[in-house]
Amino acid sequence: MENMTDPCLPECGVARFLTLLNGPWATLIVRELLHGPHRFTELRAALPGISPHTLTSRLRQFERHGIVTRTTYAEIPPRVEYALTPLGAGLRDVLEAMGKWAMEVPDPA
């Protein structure tokens, strides 16, 4: 179970990155939000296999660290959208570099 309090982040940049984006779902949530704001149900549909608890937990962690904003619209029924902040959008280059590197790794023989 993850530590929901995030008492302090590591000093090392790589360790800090891994703490903030721990697990495969965190990176995939960011990947989806790079396309623009999404509702909770849209994120769940785009990420088959993610549990509502995990998605909620990751989105809350991202909100606490200023990576994602949560906007509630006063409509009936209420609409909530999640979007990357400028800090979160800065992950685009990181994810593109990760994807490029991964595609250069040959399949095992």
C-alpha positions in Angstrom: 0.0 0.0 0.0 1.4 3.4 -0.9 2.2 6.1 1.6 -0.6 8.7 1.1 1.3 11.4 3.1 4.5 11.7 1.0 6.3 13.1 4.1 9.4 14.1 2.1 10.7 13.6 -1.4 14.2 12.3 -2.1 16.9 14.8 -2.9 18.1 12.7 -5.9 16.2 13.8 -9.0 15.8 10.3 -10.4 14.6 8.9 -7.0 12.3 11.9 -6.7 10.8 11.2 -10.1 10.3 7.5 -9.3 8.6 8.5 -6.0 6.2 10.8 -7.7 5.4 8.5 -10.7 5.7 5.2 -8.9 4.1 2.2 -10.6 3.0 1.8 -14.2 -0.4 3.5 -13.8 1.0 6.8 -12.8 2.9 7.2 -16.0 0.0 6.0 -18.1 -2.4 8.4 -16.4 -0.1 11.3 -17.3 0.1 9.9 -20.9 -3.7 10.1 -21.2 -3.8 13.6 -19.7 -1.2 14.9 -22.2 -4.1 14.7 -24.7 -6.1 17.2 -22.7 -8.6 17.2 -19.7 -10.4 14.0 -18.9 -13.2 13.0 -16.7 -12.6 10.1 -14.2 -14.7 7.7 -16.3 -12.8 8.6 -19.5 -9.5 7.9 -17.7 -10.8 4.5 -16.5 -12.0 3.6 -20.0 -8.6 4.6 -21.5 -6.7 2.4 -18.9 -8.3 -1.0 -18.9 -7.5 -2.9 -15.7 -7.0 0.1 -13.4 -9.1 0.0 -10.3 -11.1 3.1 -9.2 -9.2 3.1 -5.9 -5.8 3.2 -7.7 -6.9 5.9 -10.2 -8.3 8.0 -7.3 -5.2 7.6 -5.3 -2.9 8.6 -8.1 -4.9 11.6 -9.1 -5.0 12.8 -5.5 -1.2 12.3 -5.2 -0.7 14.3 -8.4 -3.0 17.1 -7.1 -1.0 17.3 -3.9 2.3 17.7 -5.9 0.9 20.2 -8.4 1.0 17.9 -11.4 -2.8 17.7 -12.0 -5.7 20.1 -11.3 -9.2 18.9 -10.5 -12.0 21.2 -11.7 -15.6 20.7 -10.6 -18.3 22.3 -12.7 -21.6 23.3 -11.1 -23.8 21.3 -13.4 -26.5 18.6 -12.8 -25.0 16.0 -12.6 -21.7 17.5 -11.4 -18.9 17.2 -13.9 -15.3 16.8 -12.7 -12.3 17.1 -15.0 -8.6 16.4 -14.4 -6.0 18.3 -16.4 -2.2 18.6 -16.2 -0.7 21.7 -14.8 2.2 23.3 -16.6 4.5 21.2 -14.3 2.6 18.1 -15.3 2.7 19.0 -19.0 6.5 19.2 -18.6 6.4 15.4 -18.5 5.7 15.2 -22.2 9.4 15.2 -23.2 10.2 12.7 -20.5 7.5 10.3 -21.7 8.5 10.7 -25.3 12.1 10.0 -24.5 11.1 6.9 -22.5 9.0 5.6 -25.4 11.7 6.3 -27.9 14.3 4.5 -25.8 12.0 1.5 -25.2 11.3 1.1 -28.9 15.1 0.7 -29.5 15.3 -2.3 -27.2 15.2 -5.4 -29.4 12.8 -8.2 -28.7 14.4 -11.2 -27.1 15.5 -13.9 -29.6 
